[in-house]
Amino acid sequence: MLFAPLFPGTAWHDPEFVDLDPMFLGMSAQKLVALIVCTLLLCGCIFAYARR
């Protein structure tokens, strides 16, 4: 979902559900959750690598 704009014919969100998707901090809830999860995974990888 985060890389959707890189591919032709894809979008950040489904146009059919724009009105149903709540906005948090100026972005859709799905995008916010995806960013949080990716950030946590990246931090986990960095900490795991640092403990080696």
N, C-alpha and C positions, 0 to 999 in steps of 0.2 A: 504494500500500500504506500509506503514512503517513497518508493521509486517509480510510482505510476506515471508521473509526468515525463519520464525518460522514454517511455514506449509510446509509439503512435496509437491514437485511438483510445487511450486510457485517461482517466481523470482522478483527481484527489478523492472525489466522492461520487456516488451514484446520483445523477440528476433527478431521478424519480423520487428520491427520499430526502431532498434538500430541506424541505419544510419540517420533516420529522426528526432530523438530526440536531440534537442540542449542541450549542456552541459553548466551549469553555476556553477562556484565555484567547479568544479570537480564532480558535480552530475547532474542528469537529471532535467529538468525544473519541471516535475511533483513532484519529490521528494522534490525539494527546496520549491515549493509552499505548499506542504503538511506539511513540517517542520515549515514553517512560520505560517500557519493557526493553527497548533497544539500549537505552542508557544504563539500565541495571545489568544487562548482559555484558555490555562493554566494560563497566566497572568490575564485574566479576572476573572477566578475562584478564584485565589489567592486574587485579589483586592476586589472581592465581599465578600469573607469570612472575610477579614480583616476589612471591614466596618461594620460587624455585631456587 
